[in-house]
Amino acid sequence: MEATNNKIDSIKRRVPRRHKSDKFPIRAHEIMLKDAFVGADFPSRSVKWMRFGIGFFSDVVLMMKSSVHLDNHKGNDTLIKAYHRAIDSFHRYTTQHRYVSAGVSLHTIGDFYAHSNYIDLYSLYARGRKLPMDKEEIPVFSTMIDNTDFLDFAKSQGELRTGTYGLISDLIEKIFKTKPKPGSHTLMNLDSNKSINGGKPFAPGATFTKHEAGVYAAYQECRNLLQRTL
């Protein structure tokens, strides 16, 4: 456990800060998930192309593809299908030796934790059920998909969803400094400790933020995939 915590701490130190314009750095996903590749059951050349898929290819070439970044998704069933699709596509692409595409699938998994309300919901759920609140106790979503108690709780809170995002509305918000709308990507995302929601504590009294909780969960899920344990 100590070794895992040291890895997470090293990830946090390498996560680049947002620019003054609040623009998310292109390589942020690649950097945050770098340590997930340690001990990966893939050759180094394959890892190189997957990392390219996680970072530049997803955030530049596929910038407007909502299925990659999981914006504008609403409902438990919708998010479950999207998550299953990302895991299944990772396995399919690695079997086909399409490693850039496999990296895109890992990007999608990372964005599930960064763009959805999963971390927010799990914090409320764990507190209500008096479950352990340590960072290493946060379950990855693949282990919660069949947890009917959690899914019923999510429904009672409006269900799993991701923030709304549109290029025009996002540009208007940034240019005219308008107040973000409820449920928007700006208000919901956990992309960094500088984002509105990402910088908040995971729970009252927690020593880590929601962003750090999301990074930890994404790291664990991607690590399981890369070491072929999922």
Phi and psi restraints in degrees (value plus and minus 20) as a CYANA .aco file:
   2 GLU   PHI     -82.5   -42.5
   2 GLU   PSI     -59.5   -19.5
   3 ALA   PHI     -83.8   -43.8
   3 ALA   PSI     -60.1   -20.1
   4 THR   PHI     -83.8   -43.8
   4 THR   PSI     -63.0   -23.0
   5 ASN   PHI     -83.2   -43.2
   5 ASN   PSI     -57.1   -17.1
   6 ASN   PHI     -83.8   -43.8
   6 ASN   PSI     -57.2   -17.2
   7 LYS   PHI     -84.7   -44.7
   7 LYS   PSI     -63.9   -23.9
   8 ILE   PHI     -82.9   -42.9
   8 ILE   PSI     -61.3   -21.3
   9 ASP   PHI     -81.7   -41.7
   9 ASP   PSI     -57.7   -17.7
  10 SER   PHI     -89.1   -49.1
  10 SER   PSI     -53.0   -13.0
  11 ILE   PHI     -83.0   -43.0
  11 ILE   PSI     -68.5   -28.5
  12 LYS   PHI     -78.4   -38.4
  12 LYS   PSI     -57.1   -17.1
  13 ARG   PHI     -88.2   -48.2
  13 ARG   PSI     -46.0    -6.0
  14 ARG   PHI    -116.0   -76.0
  14 ARG   PSI     -26.6    13.4
  15 VAL   PHI     -88.2   -48.2
  15 VAL   PSI      99.9   139.9
  16 PRO   PHI     -89.6   -49.6
  16 PRO   PSI     125.5   165.5
  17 ARG   PHI     -95.9   -55.9
  17 ARG   PSI     134.7   174.7
  18 ARG   PHI     -86.7   -46.7
  18 ARG   PSI     132.4   172.4
  19 HIS   PHI     -93.4   -53.4
  19 HIS   PSI     150.3   190.3
  20 LYS   PHI     -80.5   -40.5
  20 LYS   PSI     -46.7    -6.7
  21 SER   PHI     -98.5   -58.5
  21 SER   PSI     -20.7    19.3
  22 ASP   PHI      48.9    88.9
  22 ASP   PSI       1.4    41.4
  23 LYS   PHI     -98.8   -58.8
  23 LYS   PSI     113.3   153.3
  24 PHE   PHI     -97.9   -57.9
  24 PHE   PSI     105.2   145.2
  25 PRO   PHI     -80.4   -40.4
  25 PRO   PSI     119.1   159.1
  26 ILE   PHI     -79.6   -39.6
  26 ILE   PSI     -58.9   -18.9
  27 ARG   PHI    -110.0   -70.0
  27 ARG   PSI      -9.9    30.1
  28 ALA   PHI     -79.5   -39.5
  28 ALA   PSI     -65.0   -25.0
  29 HIS   PHI     -82.8   -42.8
  29 HIS   PSI     -64.2   -24.2
  30 GLU   PHI     -80.4   -40.4
  30 GLU   PSI     -61.1   -21.1
  31 ILE   PHI     -91.7   -51.7
  31 ILE   PSI     -63.9   -23.9
  32 MET   PHI     -82.9   -42.9
  32 MET   PSI     -52.9   -12.9
  33 LEU   PHI    -120.4   -80.4
  33 LEU   PSI     -12.0    28.0
  34 LYS   PHI     -75.0   -35.0
  34 LYS   PSI     -66.4   -26.4
  35 ASP   PHI     -91.1   -51.1
  35 ASP   PSI     -35.0     5.0
  36 ALA   PHI     -85.6   -45.6
  36 ALA   PSI     -42.0    -2.0
  37 PHE   PHI    -103.8   -63.8
  37 PHE   PSI     -29.1    10.9
  38 VAL   PHI     -84.6   -44.6
  38 VAL   PSI     102.0   142.0
  39 GLY   PHI      58.8    98.8
  39 GLY   PSI      -7.3    32.7
  40 ALA   PHI     -82.1   -42.1
  40 ALA   PSI     126.2   166.2
  41 ASP   PHI    -109.1   -69.1
  41 ASP   PSI      27.2    67.2
  42 PHE   PHI    -161.4  -121.4
  42 PHE   PSI     129.0   169.0
  43 PRO   PHI     -86.3   -46.3
  43 PRO   PSI     137.9   177.9
  44 SER   PHI     -79.7   -39.7
  44 SER   PSI     -55.7   -15.7
  45 ARG   PHI     -85.9   -45.9
  45 ARG   PSI     -59.1   -19.1
  46 SER   PHI     -85.3   -45.3
  46 SER   PSI     -60.9   -20.9
  47 VAL   PHI     -81.7   -41.7
  47 VAL   PSI     -60.5   -20.5
  48 LYS   PHI     -78.0   -38.0
  48 LYS   PSI     -65.6   -25.6
  49 TRP   PHI     -91.8   -51.8
  49 TRP   PSI     -53.4   -13.4
  50 MET   PHI     -85.6   -45.6
  50 MET   PSI     -60.6   -20.6
  51 ARG   PHI     -84.9   -44.9
  51 ARG   PSI     -55.3   -15.3
  52 PHE   PHI     -84.0   -44.0
  52 PHE   PSI     -60.1   -20.1
  53 GLY   PHI     -86.6   -46.6
  53 GLY   PSI     -58.2   -18.2
  54 ILE   PHI     -83.7   -43.7
  54 ILE   PSI     -62.4   -22.4
  55 GLY   PHI    -114.8   -74.8
  55 GLY   PSI    -112.9   -72.9
  56 PHE   PHI     -78.0   -38.0
  56 PHE   PSI     -68.4   -28.4
  57 PHE   PHI     -83.5   -43.5
  57 PHE   PSI     -62.6   -22.6
  58 SER   PHI     -90.0   -50.0
  58 SER   PSI     -64.2   -24.2
  59 ASP   PHI    -106.1   -66.1
  59 ASP   PSI     -33.0     7.0
  60 VAL   PHI    -134.2   -94.2
  60 VAL   PSI     -81.4   -41.4
  61 VAL   PHI     -85.9   -45.9
  61 VAL   PSI     -60.6   -20.6
  62 LEU   PHI    -127.8   -87.8
  62 LEU   PSI       8.9    48.9
  63 MET   PHI     -75.7   -35.7
  63 MET   PSI     -58.8   -18.8
  64 MET   PHI    -116.5   -76.5
  64 MET   PSI     -13.2    26.8
  65 LYS   PHI    -109.7   -69.7
  65 LYS   PSI      84.1   124.1
  66 SER   PHI     -84.7   -44.7
  66 SER   PSI     -46.9    -6.9
  67 SER   PHI     -87.9   -47.9
  67 SER   PSI     -43.3    -3.3
  68 VAL   PHI     -99.6   -59.6
  68 VAL   PSI     -61.0   -21.0
  69 HIS   PHI    -121.4   -81.4
  69 HIS   PSI     -24.3    15.7
  70 LEU   PHI      35.9    75.9
  70 LEU   PSI      23.0    63.0
  71 ASP   PHI    -112.1   -72.1
  71 ASP   PSI     139.7   179.7
  72 ASN   PHI      40.5    80.5
  72 ASN   PSI      14.3    54.3
  73 HIS   PHI    -130.6   -90.6
  73 HIS   PSI     119.3   159.3
  74 LYS   PHI    -162.8  -122.8
  74 LYS   PSI     114.3   154.3
  75 GLY   PHI      88.7   128.7
  75 GLY   PSI     123.7   163.7
  76 ASN   PHI     -74.9   -34.9
  76 ASN   PSI     -70.3   -30.3
  77 ASP   PHI     -81.4   -41.4
  77 ASP   PSI     -60.6   -20.6
  78 THR   PHI     -82.8   -42.8
  78 THR   PSI     -65.6   -25.6
  79 LEU   PHI     -91.6   -51.6
  79 LEU   PSI     -54.9   -14.9
  80 ILE   PHI     -83.6   -43.6
  80 ILE   PSI     -64.8   -24.8
  81 LYS   PHI     -82.4   -42.4
  81 LYS   PSI     -62.5   -22.5
  82 ALA   PHI     -84.0   -44.0
  82 ALA   PSI     -59.3   -19.3
  83 TYR   PHI     -89.7   -49.7
  83 TYR   PSI     -64.7   -24.7
  84 HIS   PHI     -78.5   -38.5
  84 HIS   PSI     -62.2   -22.2
  85 ARG   PHI     -82.2   -42.2
  85 ARG   PSI     -59.7   -19.7
  86 ALA   PHI     -86.0   -46.0
  86 ALA   PSI     -63.8   -23.8
  87 ILE   PHI     -86.5   -46.5
  87 ILE   PSI     -65.8   -25.8
  88 ASP   PHI     -82.6   -42.6
  88 ASP   PSI     -60.4   -20.4
  89 SER   PHI     -88.5   -48.5
  89 SER   PSI     -54.9   -14.9
  90 PHE   PHI     -78.8   -38.8
  90 PHE   PSI     -69.0   -29.0
  91 HIS   PHI     -82.2   -42.2
  91 HIS   PSI     -62.1   -22.1
  92 ARG   PHI     -85.6   -45.6
  92 ARG   PSI     -65.4   -25.4
  93 TYR   PHI     -87.6   -47.6
  93 TYR   PSI     -57.7   -17.7
  94 THR   PHI     -88.6   -48.6
  94 THR   PSI     -54.8   -14.8
  95 THR   PHI     -84.2   -44.2
  95 THR   PSI     -55.8   -15.8
  96 GLN   PHI    -106.5   -66.5
  96 GLN   PSI     -19.4    20.6
  97 HIS   PHI      42.3    82.3
  97 HIS   PSI      11.3    51.3
  98 ARG   PHI    -119.7   -79.7
  98 ARG   PSI      59.4    99.4
  99 TYR   PHI     -97.4   -57.4
  99 TYR   PSI     -47.8    -7.8
 100 VAL   PHI     -84.0   -44.0
 100 VAL   PSI     -64.8   -24.8
 101 SER   PHI     -84.6   -44.6
 101 SER   PSI     -56.0   -16.0
 102 ALA   PHI     -83.0   -43.0
 102 ALA   PSI     -57.8   -17.8
 103 GLY   PHI     -84.7   -44.7
 103 GLY   PSI     -56.6   -16.6
 104 VAL   PHI     -81.8   -41.8
 104 VAL   PSI     -59.1   -19.1
 105 SER   PHI     -82.4   -42.4
 105 SER   PSI     -58.5   -18.5
 106 LEU   PHI     -86.9   -46.9
 106 LEU   PSI     -56.0   -16.0
 107 HIS   PHI     -80.8   -40.8
 107 HIS   PSI     -63.7   -23.7
 108 THR   PHI     -81.2   -41.2
 108 THR   PSI     -61.8   -21.8
 109 ILE   PHI     -82.6   -42.6
 109 ILE   PSI     -63.1   -23.1
 110 GLY   PHI     -81.6   -41.6
 110 GLY   PSI     -59.6   -19.6
 111 ASP   PHI     -91.3   -51.3
 111 ASP   PSI     -42.7    -2.7
 112 PHE   PHI     -78.6   -38.6
 112 PHE   PSI     -64.9   -24.9
 113 TYR   PHI     -95.2   -55.2
 113 TYR   PSI     -51.2   -11.2
 114 ALA   PHI    -103.2   -63.2
 114 ALA   PSI     -50.6   -10.6
 115 HIS   PHI    -128.5   -88.5
 115 HIS   PSI     -31.9     8.1
 116 SER   PHI    -119.1   -79.1
 116 SER   PSI     155.2   195.2
 117 ASN   PHI    -114.8   -74.8
 117 ASN   PSI      -1.9    38.1
 118 TYR   PHI     -78.3   -38.3
 118 TYR   PSI     -68.4   -28.4
 119 ILE   PHI     -82.9   -42.9
 119 ILE   PSI     -61.9   -21.9
 120 ASP   PHI     -81.4   -41.4
 120 ASP   PSI     -66.1   -26.1
 121 LEU   PHI     -86.1   -46.1
 121 LEU   PSI     -61.6   -21.6
 122 TYR   PHI     -86.2   -46.2
 122 TYR   PSI     -55.3   -15.3
 123 SER   PHI     -79.9   -39.9
 123 SER   PSI     -66.1   -26.1
 124 LEU   PHI     -86.0   -46.0
 124 LEU   PSI     -62.4   -22.4
 125 TYR   PHI     -82.5   -42.5
 125 TYR   PSI     -67.2   -27.2
 126 ALA   PHI     -84.9   -44.9
 126 ALA   PSI     -58.9   -18.9
 127 ARG   PHI     -86.2   -46.2
 127 ARG   PSI     -61.5   -21.5
 128 GLY   PHI     -87.5   -47.5
 128 GLY   PSI     -52.2   -12.2
 129 ARG   PHI    -114.7   -74.7
 129 ARG   PSI     -17.6    22.4
 130 LYS   PHI      35.7    75.7
 130 LYS   PSI      24.0    64.0
 131 LEU   PHI    -107.1   -67.1
 131 LEU   PSI     141.3   181.3
 132 PRO   PHI     -77.5   -37.5
 132 PRO   PSI     120.2   160.2
 133 MET   PHI    -129.1   -89.1
 133 MET   PSI      -9.7    30.3
 134 ASP   PHI     -90.0   -50.0
 134 ASP   PSI     133.1   173.1
 135 LYS   PHI     -78.5   -38.5
 135 LYS   PSI     -60.6   -20.6
 136 GLU   PHI     -92.3   -52.3
 136 GLU   PSI     -26.3    13.7
 137 GLU   PHI    -115.3   -75.3
 137 GLU   PSI     -23.6    16.4
 138 ILE   PHI     -93.2   -53.2
 138 ILE   PSI     100.0   140.0
 139 PRO   PHI     -98.1   -58.1
 139 PRO   PSI     128.0   168.0
 140 VAL   PHI     -93.4   -53.4
 140 VAL   PSI     136.7   176.7
 141 PHE   PHI     -87.8   -47.8
 141 PHE   PSI     -48.5    -8.5
 142 SER   PHI     -81.7   -41.7
 142 SER   PSI     -43.2    -3.2
 143 THR   PHI    -110.8   -70.8
 143 THR   PSI     -28.0    12.0
 144 MET   PHI    -128.2   -88.2
 144 MET   PSI     -27.9    12.1
 145 ILE   PHI     -79.3   -39.3
 145 ILE   PSI     -55.5   -15.5
 146 ASP   PHI    -120.0   -80.0
 146 ASP   PSI     -10.0    30.0
 147 ASN   PHI    -105.6   -65.6
 147 ASN   PSI      75.3   115.3
 148 THR   PHI     -85.0   -45.0
 148 THR   PSI     -50.1   -10.1
 149 ASP   PHI     -83.8   -43.8
 149 ASP   PSI     -64.5   -24.5
 150 PHE   PHI     -87.4   -47.4
 150 PHE   PSI     -62.4   -22.4
 151 LEU   PHI     -85.8   -45.8
 151 LEU   PSI     -57.0   -17.0
 152 ASP   PHI     -85.4   -45.4
 152 ASP   PSI     -58.7   -18.7
 153 PHE   PHI     -83.2   -43.2
 153 PHE   PSI     -63.2   -23.2
 154 ALA   PHI     -79.4   -39.4
 154 ALA   PSI     -61.2   -21.2
 155 LYS   PHI     -81.9   -41.9
 155 LYS   PSI     -57.9   -17.9
 156 SER   PHI     -86.9   -46.9
 156 SER   PSI     -37.7     2.3
 157 GLN   PHI    -124.6   -84.6
 157 GLN   PSI      -9.2    30.8
 158 GLY   PHI      81.8   121.8
 158 GLY   PSI     -15.5    24.5
 159 GLU   PHI      56.9    96.9
 159 GLU   PSI     145.0   185.0
 160 LEU   PHI     -85.2   -45.2
 160 LEU   PSI     122.2   162.2
 161 ARG   PHI    -181.5  -141.5
 161 ARG   PSI     146.6   186.6
 162 THR   PHI    -140.8  -100.8
 162 THR   PSI     147.4   187.4
 163 GLY   PHI     -91.0   -51.0
 163 GLY   PSI     130.0   170.0
 164 THR   PHI     -97.4   -57.4
 164 THR   PSI     119.8   159.8
 165 TYR   PHI    -165.0  -125.0
 165 TYR   PSI     114.2   154.2
 166 GLY   PHI    -166.1  -126.1
 166 GLY   PSI     120.6   160.6
 167 LEU   PHI     -79.2   -39.2
 167 LEU   PSI     -65.1   -25.1
 168 ILE   PHI     -87.1   -47.1
 168 ILE   PSI     -69.6   -29.6
 169 SER   PHI     -83.7   -43.7
 169 SER   PSI     -55.8   -15.8
 170 ASP   PHI     -87.3   -47.3
 170 ASP   PSI     -60.7   -20.7
 171 LEU   PHI     -85.4   -45.4
 171 LEU   PSI     -61.8   -21.8
 172 ILE   PHI     -81.5   -41.5
 172 ILE   PSI     -63.1   -23.1
 173 GLU   PHI     -80.0   -40.0
 173 GLU   PSI     -62.0   -22.0
 174 LYS   PHI     -97.7   -57.7
 174 LYS   PSI     -61.9   -21.9
 175 ILE   PHI     -88.5   -48.5
 175 ILE   PSI     -65.3   -25.3
 176 PHE   PHI    -117.6   -77.6
 176 PHE   PSI     -16.0    24.0
 177 LYS   PHI      34.3    74.3
 177 LYS   PSI      20.1    60.1
 178 THR   PHI     -96.3   -56.3
 178 THR   PSI     137.2   177.2
 179 LYS   PHI     -91.1   -51.1
 179 LYS   PSI     108.5   148.5
 180 PRO   PHI     -79.9   -39.9
 180 PRO   PSI     122.9   162.9
 181 LYS   PHI    -100.4   -60.4
 181 LYS   PSI     128.7   168.7
 182 PRO   PHI     -76.0   -36.0
 182 PRO   PSI     116.0   156.0
 183 GLY   PHI      62.4   102.4
 183 GLY   PSI     -17.8    22.2
 184 SER   PHI     -96.9   -56.9
 184 SER   PSI     141.2   181.2
 185 HIS   PHI     -77.3   -37.3
 185 HIS   PSI     -61.1   -21.1
 186 THR   PHI     -78.6   -38.6
 186 THR   PSI     -63.4   -23.4
 187 LEU   PHI     -98.9   -58.9
 187 LEU   PSI     -47.8    -7.8
 188 MET   PHI    -113.8   -73.8
 188 MET   PSI     -53.0   -13.0
 189 ASN   PHI     -83.5   -43.5
 189 ASN   PSI     130.9   170.9
 190 LEU   PHI    -134.2   -94.2
 190 LEU   PSI      10.8    50.8
 191 ASP   PHI     -80.9   -40.9
 191 ASP   PSI     -48.0    -8.0
 192 SER   PHI    -178.2  -138.2
 192 SER   PSI     151.5   191.5
 193 ASN   PHI     -91.4   -51.4
 193 ASN   PSI     -28.7    11.3
 194 LYS   PHI    -113.1   -73.1
 194 LYS   PSI     -33.0     7.0
 195 SER   PHI     -95.6   -55.6
 195 SER   PSI     138.0   178.0
 196 ILE   PHI     -77.2   -37.2
 196 ILE   PSI     -68.3   -28.3
 197 ASN   PHI    -107.0   -67.0
 197 ASN   PSI     -54.8   -14.8
 198 GLY   PHI     -83.3   -43.3
 198 GLY   PSI     -49.5    -9.5
 199 GLY   PHI    -103.1   -63.1
 199 GLY   PSI     -25.4    14.6
 200 LYS   PHI     -97.1   -57.1
 200 LYS   PSI     131.3   171.3
 201 PRO   PHI     -81.1   -41.1
 201 PRO   PSI     126.0   166.0
 202 PHE   PHI     -77.4   -37.4
 202 PHE   PSI     -57.7   -17.7
 203 ALA   PHI    -174.0  -134.0
 203 ALA   PSI     142.4   182.4
 204 PRO   PHI     -73.7   -33.7
 204 PRO   PSI     104.6   144.6
 205 GLY   PHI      66.0   106.0
 205 GLY   PSI     -24.3    15.7
 206 ALA   PHI     -88.7   -48.7
 206 ALA   PSI     126.6   166.6
 207 THR   PHI    -114.0   -74.0
 207 THR   PSI     -15.2    24.8
 208 PHE   PHI    -152.4  -112.4
 208 PHE   PSI     135.7   175.7
 209 THR   PHI    -109.5   -69.5
 209 THR   PSI     150.6   190.6
 210 LYS   PHI     -84.7   -44.7
 210 LYS   PSI     -55.9   -15.9
 211 HIS   PHI     -79.3   -39.3
 211 HIS   PSI     -66.8   -26.8
 212 GLU   PHI     -85.9   -45.9
 212 GLU   PSI     -53.9   -13.9
 213 ALA   PHI     -85.2   -45.2
 213 ALA   PSI     -62.8   -22.8
 214 GLY   PHI     -85.1   -45.1
 214 GLY   PSI     -61.2   -21.2
 215 VAL   PHI     -80.9   -40.9
 215 VAL   PSI     -64.1   -24.1
 216 TYR   PHI     -81.5   -41.5
 216 TYR   PSI     -67.3   -27.3
 217 ALA   PHI     -84.9   -44.9
 217 ALA   PSI     -62.8   -22.8
 218 ALA   PHI     -83.0   -43.0
 218 ALA   PSI     -62.0   -22.0
 219 TYR   PHI     -78.9   -38.9
 219 TYR   PSI     -66.0   -26.0
 220 GLN   PHI     -84.2   -44.2
 220 GLN   PSI     -64.2   -24.2
 221 GLU   PHI     -85.5   -45.5
 221 GLU   PSI     -66.0   -26.0
 222 CYS   PHI     -86.7   -46.7
 222 CYS   PSI     -57.3   -17.3
 223 ARG   PHI     -81.0   -41.0
 223 ARG   PSI     -62.2   -22.2
 224 ASN   PHI     -81.0   -41.0
 224 ASN   PSI     -61.1   -21.1
 225 LEU   PHI     -87.5   -47.5
 225 LEU   PSI     -63.2   -23.2
 226 LEU   PHI     -90.9   -50.9
 226 LEU   PSI     -44.5    -4.5
 227 GLN   PHI    -118.8   -78.8
 227 GLN   PSI      -9.4    30.6
 228 ARG   PHI      36.5    76.5
 228 ARG   PSI      19.5    59.5
 229 THR   PHI    -123.3   -83.3
 229 THR   PSI     -18.3    21.7
